[in-house]
Amino acid sequence: MSPTTVTLTRVKVITGYAAHARFTDEIAEADFNVGTIPRQPQIPSPYAYSPVHVVSRWRGTPVIVVETRHRRYEVFRVAGPIGPREDA
């Protein structure tokens, strides 16, 4: 993936596993993996090792969900080019 400018805006903070489960329940199954963006070094993510963030579509908006601390998830709106899907 070529280096491109992606702008992220935090739209929500989720605390706890149950709240995270309720949030992911709001995302349709087809919208979980719509693309990827390069890992953002300015967002701490102690539990993630992938070179990319997976982009989902929540309420029609492309977002990434990052666990920034233990049981604290931050949701960021993605503005900019989104790369191809990461298929398992």
C-alpha positions in Angstrom: 0.0 0.0 0.0 1.5 3.3 -1.0 1.9 6.1 1.6 -1.1 8.3 1.5 -2.7 10.9 3.8 -5.5 9.6 5.9 -7.3 11.9 8.3 -8.8 10.3 11.4 -11.3 12.0 13.8 -12.3 10.3 17.0 -16.0 9.9 17.1 -16.6 7.6 20.1 -14.9 6.0 23.1 -16.1 2.6 24.3 -15.2 1.2 27.7 -15.5 -2.5 28.4 -16.1 -5.7 26.6 -19.9 -5.5 26.8 -20.0 -2.0 25.4 -17.6 -3.1 22.6 -19.9 -6.0 21.8 -23.0 -3.8 21.6 -21.1 -1.4 19.3 -20.0 -4.2 16.9 -23.6 -5.4 16.9 -24.5 -2.1 15.3 -22.3 -2.9 12.3 -23.8 -5.2 9.6 -21.8 -8.3 8.9 -21.1 -7.2 5.3 -19.7 -3.9 6.6 -17.1 -5.3 9.0 -14.2 -5.4 6.5 -14.6 -2.8 3.7 -10.9 -2.0 3.3 -7.7 -1.2 5.1 -5.5 1.8 6.0 -1.9 1.8 7.1 -1.3 1.5 10.8 -1.3 4.9 12.4 1.7 5.4 14.7 0.1 8.4 16.5 -2.6 6.0 17.9 -1.3 3.8 20.6 -2.4 0.2 20.2 -0.5 -2.2 22.6 -2.5 -5.3 21.5 -2.3 -4.9 17.7 0.6 -6.0 15.5 -0.8 -5.9 12.0 0.7 -3.3 9.6 -2.9 -2.1 8.8 -6.1 -1.1 10.5 -9.3 -2.8 9.2 -11.9 -0.3 8.1 -15.6 -1.0 8.8 -18.7 0.9 7.9 -20.8 2.1 10.9 -24.0 4.1 10.1 -22.6 4.6 6.6 -19.3 6.1 7.8 -16.0 4.4 7.4 -14.4 3.8 10.8 -11.6 2.0 12.5 -11.8 0.6 16.1 -8.6 0.6 18.1 -8.1 -0.8 21.6 -5.8 2.0 23.0 -5.7 0.6 26.6 -7.1 -2.4 28.3 -10.8 -2.5 27.6 -10.8 1.0 26.1 -11.7 1.2 22.5 -11.6 4.4 20.4 -13.6 4.7 17.2 -12.1 6.9 14.5 -13.8 8.2 11.3 -11.6 7.6 8.3 -11.3 10.4 5.7 -9.1 9.6 2.8 -8.2 6.7 0.5 -9.1 3.3 1.8 -7.0 0.4 0.6 -8.1 -3.1 -0.4 -9.8 -5.6 1.9 -7.7 -7.8 4.0 -9.2 -11.3 3.5 -8.4 -14.1 5.9 
